[in-house]
Amino acid sequence: MALYHERQAAPYTCFAHATNMYFQREYVTQPAFLEKYRERLLAAAQRVQACRGAAACAAAFYGLEAPPTGDTAGDDDVSDPARDPDLLGYFEIYSALEPATFVDDIATTQLKELSPVQVLFLLEFQLRDDRLCYVPHRFFHRYARSAVPGDTTASARRFAAVLEALPANISAYLCRVQAGRAHAFAARHLGGGRFALLDSLCDSPVTVASADELMQRDEFAGRASCLLVPDSSRSVVSLD
């Protein structure tokens, strides 16, 4: 089956294109998507928040591990997720996010700017066959330009291991954040260890032989700092 790919084109930006390529279809750029999504999300706001309890938010960022209980700023061991201050910051922002605030924010930007936390919300609460569903995801963070010796290589291997664990024909959303600027793209496991880079800056999908190659080369995903993937260990819940 041919891969769904979008080339960057106005009025959209890489964030909308990456989200569509993650879903392998026109999704957030569908006519009246924002209006429909807002209506369904707010109608199910209480059920949405029930799915976003403390345990679920923690699982999205830390899996089975407990989130840090204190400030991790200044920690040197950034290769350890439990001591990653940026990951803790993303977790705290996501935990505090309200459905009404979220839909207001994405309506204001018209999806031209999406933070990694906003993308996580979009992926976890998605429309499937016109039904709002909670689809648990995991959020991973690394310092693609870490000052800690060996961390950049080790963290790229961690990202590659996450990608390798994906079943065939499942997508990942990636984003690099550097010097206040961000670029988003997707990747898809093709099976047999091969992956497709789905980047709106490329004319077509780029096939790579392995997750390691995808993560080790800067022209592919080597500078990615955030990785979002489905969490198959938790159940999908229909909210309609």
Solvent accessible surface area in square Angstrom, and as a share of the most:
residue,aa,sasa,rsa
1,M,238,1.06
2,A,97,0.75
3,L,51,0.25
4,Y,67,0.26
5,H,38,0.17
6,E,27,0.12
7,R,119,0.44
8,Q,74,0.33
9,A,58,0.45
10,A,98,0.76
11,P,81,0.51
12,Y,81,0.31
13,T,37,0.22
14,C,10,0.06
15,F,21,0.09
16,A,0,0.00
17,H,9,0.04
18,A,0,0.00
19,T,0,0.00
20,N,0,0.00
21,M,0,0.00
22,Y,17,0.07
23,F,31,0.13
24,Q,37,0.16
25,R,95,0.35
26,E,83,0.37
27,Y,1,0.00
28,V,5,0.03
29,T,18,0.10
30,Q,64,0.28
31,P,122,0.77
32,A,64,0.50
33,F,6,0.03
34,L,30,0.15
35,E,113,0.51
36,K,86,0.36
37,Y,1,0.00
38,R,95,0.35
39,E,120,0.54
40,R,54,0.20
41,L,0,0.00
42,L,61,0.30
43,A,78,0.61
44,A,2,0.01
45,A,30,0.23
46,Q,161,0.71
47,R,116,0.42
48,V,0,0.00
49,Q,61,0.27
50,A,83,0.64
51,C,24,0.14
52,R,16,0.06
53,G,30,0.29
54,A,89,0.69
55,A,85,0.66
56,A,23,0.18
57,C,3,0.02
58,A,14,0.11
59,A,18,0.14
60,A,0,0.00
61,F,2,0.01
62,Y,11,0.04
63,G,18,0.17
64,L,188,0.93
65,E,121,0.54
66,A,82,0.64
67,P,34,0.21
68,P,29,0.18
69,T,149,0.86
70,G,43,0.41
71,D,125,0.65
72,T,8,0.05
73,A,70,0.54
74,G,72,0.70
75,D,38,0.20
76,D,115,0.60
77,D,63,0.33
78,V,22,0.13
79,S,36,0.23
80,D,49,0.25
81,P,65,0.41
82,A,44,0.34
83,R,106,0.39
84,D,2,0.01
85,P,39,0.24
86,D,64,0.33
87,L,4,0.02
88,L,15,0.07
89,G,25,0.24
90,Y,40,0.15
91,F,27,0.11
92,E,97,0.44
93,I,104,0.53
94,Y,2,0.01
95,S,48,0.31
96,A,76,0.59
97,L,21,0.11
98,E,89,0.40
99,P,5,0.03
100,A,50,0.39
101,T,67,0.39
102,F,0,0.00
103,V,3,0.02
104,D,66,0.34
105,D,57,0.30
106,I,2,0.01
107,A,39,0.30
108,T,114,0.66
109,T,43,0.25
110,Q,98,0.43
111,L,4,0.02
112,K,91,0.39
113,E,116,0.52
114,L,7,0.04
115,S,48,0.31
116,P,12,0.07
117,V,6,0.03
118,Q,29,0.13
119,V,0,0.00
120,L,0,0.00
121,F,0,0.00
122,L,0,0.00
123,L,0,0.00
124,E,4,0.02
125,F,0,0.00
126,Q,9,0.04
127,L,12,0.06
128,R,102,0.37
129,D,137,0.71
130,D,81,0.42
131,R,125,0.46
132,L,0,0.00
133,C,10,0.06
134,Y,16,0.06
135,V,9,0.05
136,P,2,0.01
137,H,1,0.00
138,R,50,0.18
139,F,0,0.00
140,F,46,0.19
141,H,23,0.10
142,R,4,0.01
143,Y,52,0.20
144,A,11,0.08
145,R,129,0.47
146,S,23,0.15
147,A,106,0.82
148,V,53,0.30
149,P,128,0.80
150,G,56,0.54
151,D,4,0.02
152,T,46,0.27
153,T,101,0.58
154,A,47,0.36
155,S,0,0.00
156,A,8,0.06
157,R,99,0.36
158,R,80,0.29
159,F,5,0.02
160,A,0,0.00
161,A,45,0.35
162,V,28,0.16
163,L,0,0.00
164,E,80,0.36
165,A,82,0.64
166,L,13,0.07
167,P,82,0.52
168,A,50,0.39
169,N,93,0.48
170,I,57,0.29
171,S,5,0.03
172,A,0,0.00
173,Y,1,0.00
174,L,0,0.00
175,C,1,0.01
176,R,45,0.16
177,V,62,0.36
178,Q,87,0.39
179,A,101,0.78
180,G,79,0.76
181,R,194,0.71
182,A,45,0.35
183,H,19,0.08
184,A,1,0.01
185,F,1,0.00
186,A,0,0.00
187,A,1,0.00
188,R,43,0.16
189,H,17,0.07
190,L,43,0.21
191,G,16,0.16
192,G,86,0.83
193,G,34,0.33
194,R,110,0.40
195,F,1,0.00
196,A,0,0.00
197,L,2,0.01
198,L,0,0.00
199,D,11,0.06
200,S,0,0.00
201,L,94,0.47
202,C,35,0.21
203,D,117,0.60
204,S,61,0.39
205,P,43,0.27
206,V,47,0.27
207,T,75,0.44
208,V,6,0.03
209,A,72,0.56
210,S,40,0.26
211,A,1,0.01
212,D,41,0.21
213,E,49,0.22
214,L,0,0.00
215,M,2,0.01
216,Q,119,0.53
217,R,101,0.37
218,D,63,0.33
219,E,106,0.47
220,F,25,0.11
221,A,1,0.01
222,G,5,0.04
223,R,80,0.29
224,A,0,0.00
225,S,10,0.06
226,C,0,0.00
227,L,0,0.00
228,L,0,0.00
229,V,7,0.04
230,P,39,0.24
231,D,20,0.11
232,S,113,0.73
233,S,100,0.64
234,R,56,0.21
235,S,87,0.56
236,V,73,0.42
237,V,63,0.36
238,S,46,0.30
239,L,5,0.02
240,D,92,0.48
